[in-house]
């Protein structure tokens, strides 16, 4: 039985702030199925914020460090700014994404790989991806979130962070935590968790969710103002 020939170009997009073993499942799938993989680091314009505390340079560095055996011709990584903010998901965003890939490769993806978040289906019109296959990985296979990883960094739980992160980046723990804790909002979250006297992920998530709800509210208000 002959093997299925590899596709030319696989594309994976996310904020990867920072990368987790779950993200690496997406990357590994593309590297297995495609001759070239393009990882697009979204919200590249953001740094020092709740959802994107790490700058795009750090996010790209972590991915590259996790795949030292991959050449820059087989694994390409680039940043992409939001059109407005990360909640502005529609077919215009899909066209914007497609144009950026085509400008770099003179073609769009042969294969798009992503987790099964509901909003993914709203990215593209049928016409824009008529020649692109999609590979969706069930969220149950990606149980680790970047928020959890940031939580372990915040509460200084290095062992739990290691379980969620590529072994090849474990040596960067101290550097990453220092970078995260230099962000004012994460200093605030840490102080609130510490005052609770229960320094664990559940406490972090309870505090974080309050900040996230306010962050989401502000972003939606901004989008509504832009649409008026």
GICOR-V599883 format. One record per pair of residues at least 24 apart in sequence whose C-alpha atoms are under 10 Angstrom apart, sorted by the first residue. I is the first residue (numbers start at 1). J is the second residue. If there is no record, write none. Layout:
I/J ; I/J
This chain:
4/33 ; 5/33 ; 5/34 ; 5/35 ; 6/30 ; 6/31 ; 6/32 ; 6/33 ; 6/34 ; 6/35 ; 6/36 ; 6/110 ; 7/31 ; 7/32 ; 7/33 ; 7/34 ; 7/35 ; 7/36 ; 7/37 ; 7/109 ; 7/110 ; 7/111 ; 7/133 ; 8/33 ; 8/34 ; 8/35 ; 8/36 ; 8/37 ; 8/109 ; 8/110 ; 8/111 ; 9/33 ; 9/34 ; 9/35 ; 9/36 ; 9/37 ; 9/38 ; 9/74 ; 9/75 ; 9/105 ; 9/107 ; 9/108 ; 9/109 ; 9/110 ; 9/111 ; 9/112 ; 9/132 ; 10/34 ; 10/35 ; 10/36 ; 10/37 ; 10/38 ; 10/39 ; 10/75 ; 10/108 ; 10/109 ; 10/110 ; 10/111 ; 10/112 ; 10/113 ; 10/132 ; 10/133 ; 10/134 ; 10/135 ; 11/36 ; 11/37 ; 11/38 ; 11/39 ; 11/40 ; 11/76 ; 11/77 ; 11/101 ; 11/108 ; 11/109 ; 11/110 ; 11/111 ; 11/112 ; 11/113 ; 11/114 ; 11/134 ; 12/37 ; 12/38 ; 12/39 ; 12/40 ; 12/41 ; 12/77 ; 12/109 ; 12/111 ; 12/112 ; 12/113 ; 12/114 ; 12/115 ; 13/38 ; 13/39 ; 13/40 ; 13/41 ; 13/42 ; 13/77 ; 13/78 ; 13/79 ; 13/80 ; 13/97 ; 13/112 ; 13/113 ; 13/114 ; 14/39 ; 14/40 ; 14/41 ; 14/42 ; 14/43 ; 14/79 ; 14/80 ; 14/114 ; 14/115 ; 15/40 ; 15/41 ; 15/42 ; 15/43 ; 15/44 ; 15/46 ; 15/51 ; 15/52 ; 15/54 ; 15/56 ; 15/59 ; 15/79 ; 15/80 ; 15/86 ; 15/146 ; 16/40 ; 16/41 ; 16/42 ; 16/43 ; 16/52 ; 16/54 ; 16/56 ; 16/58 ; 16/59 ; 16/60 ; 16/62 ; 16/63 ; 16/145 ; 16/146 ; 17/41 ; 17/42 ; 17/43 ; 17/47 ; 17/51 ; 17/52 ; 17/53 ; 17/54 ; 17/55 ; 17/56 ; 17/58 ; 17/59 ; 17/60 ; 17/62 ; 17/145 ; 17/146 ; 17/147 ; 17/149 ; 17/150 ; 18/52 ; 18/53 ; 18/54 ; 18/55 ; 18/56 ; 18/58 ; 18/59 ; 18/60 ; 18/62 ; 18/63 ; 18/145 ; 18/146 ; 18/147 ; 18/149 ; 18/150 ; 18/165 ; 18/176 ; 19/59 ; 19/60 ; 19/62 ; 19/63 ; 19/66 ; 19/144 ; 19/145 ; 19/146 ; 19/149 ; 19/164 ; 19/165 ; 19/166 ; 19/169 ; 20/62 ; 20/63 ; 20/142 ; 20/143 ; 20/144 ; 20/145 ; 20/146 ; 20/147 ; 20/148 ; 20/149 ; 20/161 ; 20/162 ; 20/163 ; 20/164 ; 20/165 ; 20/166 ; 21/142 ; 21/143 ; 21/144 ; 21/145 ; 21/146 ; 21/162 ; 21/163 ; 21/164 ; 21/165 ; 21/166 ; 21/167 ; 22/115 ; 22/139 ; 22/140 ; 22/141 ; 22/142 ; 22/143 ; 22/144 ; 22/145 ; 22/146 ; 22/164 ; 22/165 ; 22/166 ; 23/63 ; 23/114 ; 23/115 ; 23/142 ; 23/144 ; 23/145 ; 23/146 ; 23/165 ; 24/63 ; 24/66 ; 24/67 ; 24/142 ; 24/165 ; 24/166 ; 25/113 ; 25/114 ; 25/115 ; 25/137 ; 25/141 ; 25/142 ; 26/112 ; 26/113 ; 26/114 ; 26/115 ; 26/135 ; 26/136 ; 26/137 ; 26/142 ; 27/63 ; 27/67 ; 27/75 ; 27/113 ; 27/114 ; 28/67 ; 29/113 ; 29/114 ; 29/135 ; 29/137 ; 30/75 ; 30/111 ; 30/112 ; 30/113 ; 30/114 ; 30/135 ; 31/70 ; 31/74 ; 31/75 ; 33/111 ; 34/74 ; 34/110 ; 34/111 ; 35/73 ; 35/74 ; 35/75 ; 36/71 ; 36/72 ; 36/73 ; 36/74 ; 36/75 ; 36/76 ; 36/109 ; 36/110 ; 37/72 ; 37/73 ; 37/74 ; 37/75 ; 37/76 ; 37/77 ; 37/109 ; 37/111 ; 37/112 ; 38/72 ; 38/73 ; 38/74 ; 38/75 ; 38/76 ; 38/77 ; 38/78 ; 38/101 ; 38/105 ; 38/109 ; 38/112 ; 39/63 ; 39/75 ; 39/76 ; 39/77 ; 39/78 ; 39/79 ; 40/76 ; 40/77 ; 40/78 ; 40/79 ; 40/80 ; 40/81 ; 40/97 ; 40/100 ; 40/101 ; 41/77 ; 41/78 ; 41/79 ; 41/80 ; 41/81 ; 42/78 ; 42/79 ; 42/80 ; 42/81 ; 42/82 ; 42/86 ; 42/97 ; 43/79 ; 43/80 ; 43/81 ; 43/82 ; 43/83 ; 43/84 ; 43/85 ; 43/86 ; 44/78 ; 44/79 ; 44/80 ; 44/81 ; 44/82 ; 45/79 ; 45/80 ; 45/81 ; 45/82 ; 45/85 ; 46/81 ; 46/82 ; 46/85 ; 47/183 ; 48/179 ; 48/180 ; 48/181 ; 48/182 ; 48/183 ; 48/184 ; 48/185 ; 48/186 ; 49/180 ; 49/183 ; 49/184 ; 49/185 ; 49/186 ; 49/215 ; 50/147 ; 50/180 ; 50/183 ; 50/184 ; 50/185 ; 50/186 ; 50/189 ; 50/208 ; 50/211 ; 50/212 ; 50/215 ; 51/86 ; 51/146 ; 51/147 ; 51/150 ; 51/211 ; 51/212 ; 51/215 ; 51/216 ; 52/146 ; 52/147 ; 52/180 ; 53/150 ; 53/179 ; 53/180 ; 53/181 ; 53/182 ; 53/183 ; 53/184 ; 53/185 ; 53/186 ; 54/176 ; 54/179 ; 54/180 ; 54/183 ; 55/179 ; 56/80 ; 56/81 ; 58/176 ; 58/179 ; 61/169 ; 62/166 ; 62/168 ; 62/169 ; 62/172 ; 62/176 ; 63/166 ; 63/168 ; 63/169 ; 64/169 ; 65/166 ; 65/167 ; 65/168 ; 65/169 ; 65/172 ; 66/165 ; 66/166 ; 66/167 ; 66/168 ; 66/169 ; 66/170 ; 67/166 ; 67/168 ; 67/169 ; 68/168 ; 84/219 ; 84/222 ; 84/223 ; 84/226 ; 85/219 ; 85/220 ; 85/222 ; 85/223 ; 86/216 ; 86/219 ; 86/220 ; 87/119 ; 87/216 ; 87/219 ; 87/220 ; 87/223 ; 88/123 ; 88/219 ; 88/220 ; 88/223 ; 89/119 ; 89/120 ; 89/121 ; 89/122 ; 89/123 ; 89/124 ; 90/119 ; 90/120 ; 90/121 ; 90/122 ; 90/123 ; 90/124 ; 90/125 ; 91/121 ; 91/122 ; 91/123 ; 91/124 ; 91/125 ; 91/126 ; 91/128 ; 92/122 ; 92/123 ; 92/124 ; 92/125 ; 93/122 ; 93/123 ; 93/124 ; 94/120 ; 94/122 ; 94/123 ; 94/124 ; 94/125 ; 94/128 ; 94/129 ; 95/123 ; 95/124 ; 95/125 ; 95/128 ; 95/129 ; 96/123 ; 96/124 ; 97/123 ; 97/124 ; 98/124 ; 98/128 ; 98/129 ; 108/132 ; 109/133 ; 109/134 ; 110/134 ; 111/135 ; 112/136 ; 113/137 ; 114/138 ; 114/139 ; 115/139 ; 115/140 ; 115/141 ; 115/142 ; 116/140 ; 116/142 ; 147/204 ; 147/205 ; 147/208 ; 147/209 ; 148/201 ; 148/202 ; 148/204 ; 148/205 ; 149/201 ; 150/176 ; 150/177 ; 150/180 ; 150/186 ; 150/201 ; 150/204 ; 151/186 ; 151/189 ; 151/190 ; 151/200 ; 151/201 ; 151/202 ; 151/203 ; 151/204 ; 151/205 ; 151/208 ; 152/177 ; 152/199 ; 152/200 ; 152/201 ; 152/204 ; 153/177 ; 153/178 ; 153/180 ; 153/181 ; 153/190 ; 153/201 ; 154/178 ; 154/180 ; 154/181 ; 154/186 ; 154/187 ; 154/189 ; 154/190 ; 154/191 ; 154/193 ; 154/199 ; 154/200 ; 154/201 ; 154/204 ; 155/189 ; 155/190 ; 155/191 ; 155/193 ; 155/194 ; 155/198 ; 155/199 ; 155/200 ; 155/201 ; 155/203 ; 155/204 ; 156/190 ; 156/199 ; 156/200 ; 157/199 ; 157/200 ; 157/201 ; 160/201 ; 185/211
